[in-house]
Amino acid sequence: MLILLPPSEGKASEGGGPPLGDLSFPALDRPRKRVRTALAKASRRRDALEVLGLSPGLAGELAKNLVLQTAATLPAAELYTGVLYDNLGLGTLDGEARRRAEESVLVFSGLWGVLRITDRVPPYRLSMGVNLPPLGGLAAFWRPLVTKQLDPLPGLVVDLRSATYAGAWQPGDRSVAVRVFKDGKVVSHMAKATRGQVARALLESGADPASPAELAKTLDALGYVVDLSAPARPTRPWTLDIRL
């Protein structure tokens, strides 16, 4: 089983470890360098906030993008601090659940493409939704590169990403896109929290569902109210709706 996560806008303010070194999926290292170089150039522009889709209050974040090669790092498990990650609580998983997380959790990133939670990277600011000169839209930039790395990985794919990050890899009908509803509506904050809770429950349960139906059965046993829908065509994911 693979569990796909988005990153979070909220991040630790600084790292405490050595500068950037080896990362998972080393075939992505060259394109990662291209994105780092383009990001540094964009962050120096007068219109950097507009290019990167940032509000004026986040102007201080630009400095982080200029020192990515030399800044102190921390594991991805500690870097991301948003609602989803607060509810996932990677730092409080027991030994076996943590091992499963290290093997199965993949974090998508506009800067790094895809990371495992043990990969050490510095704080940065870049969304997958950015059109980064001269590379263009980052989801489209990363898609063929990430697809080549991830398509060979076996197992059911539990997709907890937002739409922006889902564009970087589309695993087809071995994937289950998880949606969260309350009173018939998606509530962003609650959806992020529930996705984090679902990821944690799957990691702690020891379950390894091999099909969408097995995933639905597992989550039902864990106390979730779920509806599973087949894809309209083979190239699309299954859909699993969680109703709160």
N, C-alpha and C positions, 0 to 999 in steps of 0.2 A: 504494500500500500504506500502511495505517495500522498502527502498532504501539502497542498499548494497554498501559500500565504502571500498577501501583499506586504510591503513594508509598512511603516507608519510615518506620518509627518512628525510626530513626536519622537525625539531621539535623545539619547544621553548627550550631555553637552560636551564631553571630552572623553578620550580614551586614556588608558593607563599602561598600555603595553607597547611593544616595539613597533616601528613603522611598518607600512604595508609590505607583506611578504607573499608567500604562495597561497593561492585560493583554490577551492574546488573547481572542477571543470576548467583545467588550465588551457584548453583550446580557446577559451573566451578571453584569455589575457590580452591578446593584441587588440581586439575590439574594445576591451575595457580601457586600455590606454588611449585609444582614439576618443572615447567618450570623456575621459578625464581631461585630455588636452582641450577638447571643444568646450567643456564645461568651464575650465579656467579662463579661456578667452571670453566666453559669454559673460562670466562673472565680473570681468573688468570693464565691460561696456557701460556707457552712460545709461543705456536703457536696459540694464541687466535685470532689474526687477520685472519689467514687462516681458522680456524674453523668457524668463524662467517662471513666469506666472506667480510671482510673490507679491505680497502686500508691502507697503512702505515699512510697516512694523517689523518686517523680517529682513531688513537691509543688512543687519549684523551677521546674518547667516552666510552672506556671500564670501566672507573671509575664509570660512571653512573650505570652500571649494578651491581656494588658491594654494592650499598646503597639503593636498591629499597624499602626495608621495612621501612626505616627511612627518606628518602628524601622528600622534600616538593612536593606537588602535584598541579595539575591544571586540569580543565575539559578537556576531550578529544577534545571538540570544540575549545579549545585554544592551545592544545598541538601540533596538526599537522599543519604545515605551508607550505606545498608543493604547487605546481601549482594548483592541483585540489582544495585544500582547499582555496587558495587565490581567486579563481574564484567562489567558493561556498559562501564564505563570511558569515559564520555562525554568526559572531559577529555583522553583520549589518542587519540581518533579523528583520522584524517587529514582534510584539507580536504573531500574529496568525501564521505566517510562522515559527517562532521559536518554537511554541508549536508543530506544525506538525513535525518539525525536531526532536524534543525530543522524539516524539512517533514513528517515522517511520525510522529514519536513524540508521543504524547499521554499526559500523566500525570494520573490521576484523584485528586481530593482532597476530603476531607470539608469543607474550608474554602473552597476555590476552585472546586469543581466539576470543571473540567478546565483544564490548563495545557499550553502548549508549553514546551520545555526552555529557551527564551530568556526566558521571563517572569521578572521579578524580583519576589520575594516575601520577607517576613521569616520567620525561624524561628517555628514555632507548634507546638501540640500538639492535634490533633483527629482522631479516626478516623471514617471513613465509617460505622462500626458504631454510633456514638453516637446515642442518642435525645435530641436537644438541645432543651430547653424554650425557647420554645413551638413550635418548628418541627417537632418529632417526629423520626422516623428520617431520617437524612440521605440515604441512598440513595433513599428514596421522595421526599424533598424535591427532590433534584437531577434525578431521572429525566426528568420532562417537559421541564425546562429544557435539560438537556444534549442530550436526544434531538432537540429542535428545531434545535440548532446543529450536531450531528454527522451526522444522517441525510443531509443533502445532500452531505456530503463523499464523493468517489468512491473506489473502490479496495477491494481485499481487506482485511479487518480481521484482524490477527494479535493475538489476545487473550492477553496474558501476565499479566492481573490475577488477584488472589485473589478468592474468591467474594464477600467483603464489598464490593469495589469494582465487581465485574461487575454488581451490581444497579443501578448508576447509569446504565448505557446497555447495551441489548441489541440489537445490530445485526442479529440474525437469521441467515439462512443464507449471508450473505456474510462471516460471521465464522468463524474457526477458533480454538477454545479449546485452548490448549496445556497438556498435563499431563505430569508427569515421574514416572517409576517406576523403582525399583531393587528387584530381587528381588520384584516384584509389589506393592510398597508405595510410597506417596508419602512421601518423607522431606523435611520442610519446608525445612531449611537447604539441602540439596542441590538441591531443586526451585527455590528462589530463585536459587541460583548458576547453574543450568543455563538458566533463563529469561534471566538477564542475558547469558550467553554466546551464546544463540540470537539475541537481539536484536542483539548486536554483530556476529555472523557475517552476519546478513541485511544490516545496514547496510554492512559492509565488502565484501560480495560484489558489490554493485551490482545484484543480482537484484531484479526487480519482479514477483513472481508475481501473476497475475490471477485465479487460482482456487485452491481448496483442494488440488486434485491437483498443480498447479504448485508450490505451497508445499511439499508433501510431497516432490516430486522435487528441489526446491532443497536442502532440509535433508538428504536422502539423499546428494546430491552433496557436501555439506559434512561428511559423515562421521557423521551422526546415524542411529540406528536408530529408525524411525518407523512408526506404524500410524495410518492415517486412517480415521475412521468418519463416515458420513453422518448428518445429524440425523434424529431420529425424526419431526419435523414441520418444515415450512418456516420456522416462526418461531424455531427453535432453531439454535444454531451447530453447525458441524462440530466434530469432536473429533480432535485429533492427539496421540497418545501418544508420548512420547520414552522409550525404554527404555535405561537405563544399564547 
